[in-house]
């Protein structure tokens, strides 16, 4: 592939450069789809989405570690 200006070193650097981006995208999408199926309330869901987007790797990992559950409705007395 040398005539095209692409050598093995460039290809390896390109793949290692794209790996974190692809991993972040995969983790983010998996976390968002997992949250969608949990039936969280609107505010709770919005906060989790902001955490996932604001803290790229840590936010998506936090969803898998914390595993937010559906909250029972508040009882008014």
Secondary structure as a PSIPRED ss2 file (coil, helix, strand):
# PSIPRED VFORMAT (PSIPRED V4.0)

   1 X C   1.000  0.000  0.000
   2 X H   0.000  1.000  0.000
   3 X H   0.000  1.000  0.000
   4 X H   0.000  1.000  0.000
   5 X C   1.000  0.000  0.000
   6 X C   1.000  0.000  0.000
   7 X C   1.000  0.000  0.000
   8 X H   0.000  1.000  0.000
   9 X H   0.000  1.000  0.000
  10 X H   0.000  1.000  0.000
  11 X H   0.000  1.000  0.000
  12 X H   0.000  1.000  0.000
  13 X H   0.000  1.000  0.000
  14 X H   0.000  1.000  0.000
  15 X H   0.000  1.000  0.000
  16 X H   0.000  1.000  0.000
  17 X H   0.000  1.000  0.000
  18 X H   0.000  1.000  0.000
  19 X H   0.000  1.000  0.000
  20 X H   0.000  1.000  0.000
  21 X H   0.000  1.000  0.000
  22 X H   0.000  1.000  0.000
  23 X H   0.000  1.000  0.000
  24 X H   0.000  1.000  0.000
  25 X H   0.000  1.000  0.000
  26 X H   0.000  1.000  0.000
  27 X H   0.000  1.000  0.000
  28 X H   0.000  1.000  0.000
  29 X H   0.000  1.000  0.000
  30 X H   0.000  1.000  0.000
  31 X H   0.000  1.000  0.000
  32 X H   0.000  1.000  0.000
  33 X H   0.000  1.000  0.000
  34 X H   0.000  1.000  0.000
  35 X H   0.000  1.000  0.000
  36 X H   0.000  1.000  0.000
  37 X C   1.000  0.000  0.000
  38 X C   1.000  0.000  0.000
  39 X C   1.000  0.000  0.000
  40 X C   1.000  0.000  0.000
  41 X C   1.000  0.000  0.000
  42 X H   0.000  1.000  0.000
  43 X H   0.000  1.000  0.000
  44 X H   0.000  1.000  0.000
  45 X H   0.000  1.000  0.000
  46 X H   0.000  1.000  0.000
  47 X H   0.000  1.000  0.000
  48 X H   0.000  1.000  0.000
  49 X H   0.000  1.000  0.000
  50 X H   0.000  1.000  0.000
  51 X H   0.000  1.000  0.000
  52 X H   0.000  1.000  0.000
  53 X H   0.000  1.000  0.000
  54 X H   0.000  1.000  0.000
  55 X C   1.000  0.000  0.000
  56 X H   0.000  1.000  0.000
  57 X H   0.000  1.000  0.000
  58 X H   0.000  1.000  0.000
  59 X H   0.000  1.000  0.000
  60 X H   0.000  1.000  0.000
  61 X H   0.000  1.000  0.000
  62 X H   0.000  1.000  0.000
  63 X H   0.000  1.000  0.000
  64 X H   0.000  1.000  0.000
  65 X H   0.000  1.000  0.000
  66 X H   0.000  1.000  0.000
  67 X C   1.000  0.000  0.000
  68 X C   1.000  0.000  0.000
  69 X C   1.000  0.000  0.000
  70 X C   1.000  0.000  0.000
  71 X C   1.000  0.000  0.000
  72 X C   1.000  0.000  0.000
  73 X C   1.000  0.000  0.000
  74 X C   1.000  0.000  0.000
  75 X C   1.000  0.000  0.000
  76 X C   1.000  0.000  0.000
  77 X C   1.000  0.000  0.000
